[in-house]
Each structure stands twice: as C-alpha cells, then as structure tokens.
Amino acid sequence: MTFSMTGFAALEQPVEGATLLLELRAVNSRYLDLHFKLDESLKSFEPQIRELIAAQLSRGKVECKINLIQRTQSAQAPQLDEQLMQQLAEMQAKTLQFFPQSRALSVADILRWPGVVQHEEPSQESMADDIRTLVLQGLQDLTASRAREGEKLKALILDRLVQIEALVTKVKPLLPQLNKEYQARLEQKLQETIKTVDHERIAQELVLFAQRIDVDEELSRLTAHVSEVKRILNADAPAGKRLDFLMQELNREANTLGSKSVSVQTTQVSMELKVLIEQMREQIQNIE
C-alpha cells in the first residue's frame, strides 16, 4: 500500500480523574522529524512516545500533542500546596520591602501559580499504560489517514503513467517515417555539400544522423521505468525515495528524446513527457 506523509488523528481517553487528549499531525519531510507538545506532567513520557512513533513511521514531520485535562467532577477535591504558598508569601514580603509601590499578588494570581493547586493524578505506571494505548490508537488512525491520502496519490501517478505509455505508443510507430524524412533532408544537404567537396561537413552530418535516428533505447527505458514505478507502488514497503530516483531517470530519458528529436512530433512528445514526469515528481515528494 502507498502511504502519504500527510495525515491527522485526534482522540481522547479517560484516565483516573482526568482525560488525555491526543493530536497527531504529519506532513512531508525527507526524514522522520518528531516534535512534541506535552503537558509538563507528561514530559517524562516523551522517550516512550518517541519510540512508539518511530517504530511505525519512517518519514515525515510529525507533531505529537498530548494534554491532560482534569475533570471537575473528580471524586477528590483539588488540594492547595501550603508549603508553596508560604514560600510565595515570603518572597512577596521581601520583594515589597524593595518595591513598596508594587501590587500584591491577588488570590487569582496565587491560584494560577504553577503547582499551587494540586489535583489527584494517576500513578505513573497506570499513566504510562494509558499513554501507550492512546498513542497506539492515534498512530493507527494516523496511518489510516495517510493510507487514504496515499491511495489518492497513487491513482494520480498511475494516471500519469498511462498517459506516458500512450505517448510512447503514439510516437514509436512514427519513428521509421520520421527517420526516413530526416534522411531525405540529410541526403539533399549532402548533395549540396558534395558539390563544394566539404568532407568535414559530410562527416559531421553523418555523425549527427547516427545519433539522432536511434531513440529506440530511450523509449525502451521509458517503458521499463514506467513498469518499475508501478511495481514499487504496489509493493508493501516505503516507496518515496525509490520513486524519486525513478523520476530522475524518466526525466533523463525524456530529455535525451528531445535532444535527439528529428521532428516536431518527437519534440512535442518529449515536452509532454517532461510535464507528466514533473507532475508525478511533485506528488511523490509527499509519499513515505
């Protein structure tokens, strides 16, 4: 299955006296690039979460956000840290000695102070289990989202491959006649050149002719690369980097076809091929 690097998942899980909220966002990146936004009480779980994500994702810039929301209907009422409040009172008194015009802390200021209001918190062991369950479910949802997006990208690329195959099928039967017409023009030039006995010009034209008439190899490689792209898209493995390499190879063959062109038709086909290849390359940047 083809996976996009773009995806999103959001879910929540109740824990003891609180609720865990998880958001996973992923966009394209050359490597696996993890960013975390965790509540202060959850920062110790970052290594565990990082390991879970890295085990399932190989590429993409992933942002993991987890909040712990206390439930107001918790069985145990919030407690105040009296020792911390005593420290605040002492710091405030000392500060006011130097800045008597300063405003004293209000009750709201004190209650908002980190750590003053203490809620009942689950044990670290149970929290670790809850976070693992939540993150694994989030990764499953994220993977499903990336798979849906990946199938859209795959369909777009396959459509472009069909168009490339149609162009190759269209131009290949024309080559004998196009080469024949080019040969006739070349013979006329040679006749004119022979009159002046310009042997160097004759040699140049013969070399140019030999180079230009042989594009069968480029068309064969184009067909082979198209088949390989299809195979990779249907393989059960990360495909982005290999597909990106194949886009370079396809573009090289299209450029060579254009440089060897002996007619307007083959030049147009070369340009159309490069447009289709670039469209695929842009989409492939988002494939894992």
Protein Blocks (a to p, Z undefined) as FASTA:
>chain_A
ZZdfbdcdddddddehiacdddddddddfbdcddddddfklmmmmmmmmmmmmmmpcbdc
ddddddddddfkbfbdcdddfklmmmmmmmmmmmmmmmmmbccddfklmmmpghkaccdd
ddfklmmmmmmmmmmmmmmmmmmmmmmmmmmmmmmmmmmmmmmmmmmmmmmmmmmmmmmm
mmmmmmmmmmmmmmnopaklmmmmmmmmmmmmmmmlmmmmmmmmmmmmmmmmmpccdfkl
mmmmmmmmmmmmmmmmmmmpcbfklmmmmmmmmmmmmmmmmmmmmpZZ
